Amino acid sequence: MSSTDAPHSLGSSAWRFALAGGANTLVTAALLTLLSLVIDPKVAYTIVFAAGIAFSTYLADRFVYGVRMGRRAVSAYIAMYLVVYLIGLAVIRWLGTQGLPDAASGLVVMVTAPLTFLGGRLITSIAHRSHTASPAATTEQAS
């Protein structure tokens, strides 16, 4: 895919996210649930979230969103995931205060999955615009 190709539509990206991100979410939620039975849920969450970032970053650009991410976009994507990680950690802490069993920590994906989809969509949209902006278009916009 060249940098001038259009990114995948929102609907197409959503379906691709459901495939790639959904598989990632299901696997990490299952691992989190199982690991939470033998280690502290916060440590388990950290382990599976790091693995999920690696997998998601690999598939995000061309497969899910249809945009080639450069170094800056990849850095922004990972930073977005780290913010989502902190939000997820807060959710896990909150779940712990609700009297739920540790295995319920897998519910955190109900919060983190939508955040990562929307964040990834925003980052790749910006990356696409920066790749397709010609010097003439940039000059015209600055005037």
N, C-alpha and C positions, 0 to 999 in steps of 0.2 A: 504494500500500500504506500503510495507516495504521500508526501506531506500535504498535497493539495486535495486529496480525496476527502470527501465529507465524512465526519465521524458517524458512527452508527446512530440511528434515530433513538429517541428516548425509549420507545417501545422495544426496539431491537436490543438496546443496551440492557434494558430491564430483564428481558428473557435470557440474555447471555449471562447477566449477573446471577440470575436465578440458577442457571446451570453451574457456572464456575463458583460464584460466591455461595450459592446454596449448598453445593457439595462441600466447600470449605467450611461453611457454617455448621453443617450437620456433623462433619468429622470432628471439628474442634469442640463443638458442644458435647458430643459423645465422649471425647477424650477428657474434656474438662469435668464432666460428670464422674467418669471413672477415676481420674486422678484425684478428684476432691474427696474420694472415699479413703485414700491412702496418704495424701499430703494436704497441707493447708490449702484451702480453696484459692487464696490470693496467689500463692506460688504456682498452683496448677494453672490458673488463669494466665499468669505471665508466660509460662512455658508454651501453652497452646496458642496464645495470641501472637507470640513471636513467630511461631511456625506459620500461622495464618497470614501474617504480613508478607512473609517471603513468597508464599504461594500466590497470594492475591496480587502482589506487585508484578509477578511474572505474567499473569494472565490479564491484568487490567488494561494495558494499553491497546494492543491490536485486537485481542479477542473480545473483551467485554465492551470497550468504548470505541474501538476502531480508530484510535489516535496513537501515533508513536510518541511516547513520553521521552523527553530528553532528561538529562541529569537533574535539572532544576525541578521538572515536574515529578520525577521519581522522588526527589528529596521532599517536595511538598506533599506527595502522596504518603510517604512514610511518616512525615510529621502529622498529617491528618490522622493516620492510624494511631499514633501515639496519644493524640488528644482523645480519640475515641476509646483507647485503652484506659485512660484515666477516668473517663465517664463510666466505662464498664466496671472498673474497679470500685467506683463509688456505688454503683448499682449492686454489686456483689456484697459490699459492706452493708448496704441497706437491707438486702435480702436476709443477711445474717441477723439483723435486728428484728425481723418479722417472725422469728421462731420456726422458720422453715428448715428442713434438713439441708446439710451441706450440698447434697446432690442437686438441689434446686438451683444451684448457681448456674446451671446450663441455661436458665431462662434469660440470662443477660443478653443473649443473641437477639432477643426481641427488641432491644434498644440499639445494640451496636450494628446490626446488619443494615437497617435503613440509613443510619448515619454514614456508614462507609460507602454505600451506594451513592448517596447524594453528594458526599464529599469527593468521591472519585469522579463523578460526572462533572462537577464544577472544575476540578483541577484539569481534567483532560479537555474540557471545553476551552479553558484558557490556553492550554498548551497548543491546541489546534489553531486557535486564533493567532497565536504568536508565530507558529510555523507558516501560516498562510499569508500573513501580512507582508505585502511587498514594500520596498522602500518608498515607492511612489504613494501607496495608500497611507503609509505611516506619515509621510510629509503632508498629504492632504488633510489627514485627521488633526495634525498638530496646528494647522493654520486656523 
